[in-house]
Amino acid sequence: MSQGWVSLNREILSHWIWQDKPFADGQAWVDLILMAAHSESKFRHGNDIVEVGRGEIVTSEKKLAERWGWSRTKVRSFLRLLEKDKMIIKKSTQKKTALTLTNYCVWQDSRTEKKPIENRSRTDREPIENTYNNVNHLNNENNVNNTPLTPRGEAQKTNIDFEKVLNFYNLTCNRMPQTKTLSETRKKAIRARIKEFSSKKVAEMFEIAAKSDFLNGKNNTGWTASIDWLLKPANFIKVLEGNYTNTTAPTKANDPRASLAEGYSEPL
């Protein structure tokens, strides 16, 4: 009975059974899942307009303490424990605390509901691998000699599920800067790498990058790669070829800052 899925309506938050305090750790964790945004949205927070992405929460330790019947010290310790287990990413300021549930898309996607959570890496990759199928199918029908896609084929590129690619990056490369927005520049880069290498290679590249200490800040400057840097053509190939694996000592030739000469600037 330890596997499988259940649906839980947010109406439980107003039910009497949910009102008893203090919360247990498990109840507090489920409460965070219920609090998380199901889709991108905006709301007013004091004098600011705050944007939240899917699986994100903007709150404060004080509010969570009141909500759960805990002390602020216990809330802080609990959130630190969740961070340690990579269940959340926490960013705090004097005014607010922003939490990102790292596996939210895995738990909430209907396409993953029939698969155990221990297979989440494969499960989350499958939607990425399928995003380009419609384009390839059209290409095979209209271009039997493997000529470039026709204008009709170009229009079908919108079938790429960019959100799935973004979620996969955020889940897999969770030590790198988390990406919340899909600009046209990012969509263009994702589309280009899928067309050039295949969606499987994009997923593979993210997985290789996630294991690289160098790309995750363990270098002389503390620099960390981002999704934009990883999707640059030259950098994409370098990661796939193992230039930044932990068994290879980075040199000036493969230092990511060398990409500055290509017109791309990454904060150092």
N, C-alpha and C positions, 0 to 999 in steps of 0.2 A: 504493500500500500504506500510505499515511499515514492513512487513515481506517478506521473499523470498530472492532469491539470484540472483546476476548478475555477469557475467564474465567481467573482466577488464584486457585488454592486457597491458603489460609493455611498449608497443610502445607509449602509451599516454604520457610517460615521455619526448619524443622528439617532441610532438605535440605543435603547437603554443599556444593552449588554456591552456597548463600547464605552460607556461613560465612567465605568468604575476605574479609580486611580489609586495608586500609581500603576502605570503600564508595566508589563513585563517586557524584556528585551525583544522577544519575538513580536509582541503586539506593536511595539514602537517601530520595528522594521516594516511590518505590514502597513502601518500607518504612513510611513514615508512613501511606499509604493502607491498608496491611495492618493497621497497628496501630489505626486508628480504629475506634470503636465502631459496630457495624452497627445498633444499636437503643439506646434509653435503658436505662441500667443504673446500679447502685450498686456501689461496692466500698470496701474499707477502705484508707485511705492514712495510715499512722502511727496517730495517735489520732483521726482524723477519718473520717467517712463521706462519700465524694465521689460526687456524681451527675454522670454524663456523658450527653450527648445524642448523637444520631446524627451521625457524622462528627467526633467530638471525641476528643481524646487528653489524658490527664493523665500527665505524665512529669516529667523534669528534664533540664537540659542535661548533667549528669553521666552520667545513664543513657544518653542518646542518644550521648554521646561514647564510652562503653564499648561500646555496641551497634554503632556504625559504625566503631570504630577510629580516631576523630578526636580532636583536642584540643577542649577546651571552647570555645576561641576560634573554631575553625573551625565548630563547631556553631552558635554564636551568630551568626556572619557568614552562615551558610547560612539560618538561620531569618529573619534580617533581610532577606535577599534574597527569600525567599518572601513575606514580608509586603509588601515593596515592589511585588511583582507581583500582590498581592491574592490569592495562592493560599492563604494561611492568615491567621487572626487569632490573635495571641499575647497571652496574659495571664500574667504571671509574679509569683510571690510568693517569699519566702525559702525556702518549703518545696517548691513545685512550679511547674511550667510547664504551662499549659493551652493546647492548640492546637485550633483549629477549622478544618477543611478546607472552604473556602468553597464549592467546587463538588462536594462529596461526593455530594449527592443527585442531581446531574446524571449523574455517572459511574456510580453504582450502581443507579439506577432502571431496571428492565427496560423500562419504557415509553419510555425515551429511547435504548435501545441501538442502534436503527436510524437514529438521526439524528446528523449531524456535530456536534461540540462547539461549532463557531462559531455554531450556531443555538440555543444553550442557552437564551437569553432567551425565545424563542418556545416552545421545547420545554418549559421549566419552567412556562410560563404555561398551556399547554394543559390540564394536569390541573386547575388552578384553575378554568378556564372550564367544565370539564365537571362540576364537583362539584355544581352546582345543577340539572343536567339532569333528574334523576329527580323533583325537586320540581316543576319547571316542567311536565314531562310529566303528572304527576298533576294539577296545577292545571288544565291545559288539558282533561283528560278530565272532571274533576268540576265545573269552574267555567267553563263556556263563556262566561259573561258577565263574566269577569274579576273575580268577587267574591272576597273573601279566602279563603285556604286553609281547607279543612275541617279538623276535628280529625285526620282520617286523614292529610291533607296535612302538618299540623304534625308528626306523628310521623316523617314521611319526611325532616325536616330533618337528621336524624342522618346522612344520606347525604353531607353536605358533608365533604370530606376536609380537615379543619382542619390536619392535618400538612402537606399540600401548600401550603396558604396560608402557614403559618409558614415553611416552607422557602423559598418564593418571596420572602417579606419578607427573610429573613436573607441570601439570595443577592443580591437586588437592592439592598436598603438596607444594604449591608455597612459603611457608615461610621457607622451608627446602632447603638444598643445591640442586641446580638444576643439574640433571645428563645429561651428553652429550654423553657418550660413552657406548656401550654395550660390555663389556668384556665377555669372556667365563665363568668367575666366576659368573658374574651377570646373564647370561643366564641360567646357571645351577641352581642358586638359584630360579629364576622365575619359571623355569620348575618344580623344586621340590615342591614349594609351591602350584602351580596349580594342580599338580598330587595328592598331599596330601590333599588339602583342597577344590579345585575347583577355577576357575577363578573369580567367583562371590565373594568368600571370600577374594581373593587378592584385588579386587576393594573395598570391604567393609573395609578391614584393612587400606588401604590408606586413606579412608574417615574418619575413626575414628582417625587415627594419625593426620590428618590435623586439627582436632578440639582440639587437646590436647595442652594446653599452655606449659606444661612441656616439651613435645617433640619438641616444637618450640622455645626453648631458654629461657623460663621464669622459670628459676631455679637458684640455688645458683651459678652455674659455668658458665651459659650462653651456656652450651652444647646444640647442636641441633642434632636431629636424622637425619640419611641419608637413602637412599634407601637400602644400603648394610646392615645397622643395622636393619632396619625394616624387611628385608627378612631372617634374621637369625632365625632358627626354634623356639628357646625359646622366642625371642622377638616378633615374629609374633603372637604367642599364647597369650602372655601377653597383647599386644595391643588389640587383638580381645576380650579378656576377660575383658577389661576395666580397666586394672591396671594403665593406664595413663590418664584416663578421668579427666576432671576438677573437678569432684565431689569426687575424691579419692586423698587424700594427699599421695604423693610418700614416701616410706620408704626405708630403706637400702635394704630390700628384693627385691624391684622392681626397684631400681635405675639402669638405663641403664649401668652404669659403672661396674655393677656386671658381665656383659657379658665378661669383659676382662679376667675373669678366664676361659672362654671357648675358649680362643685363638684368640679373635677378638679385635682389637685396634681401638678406636674411639678418634679423637683429642678432648681434654678437654679444 
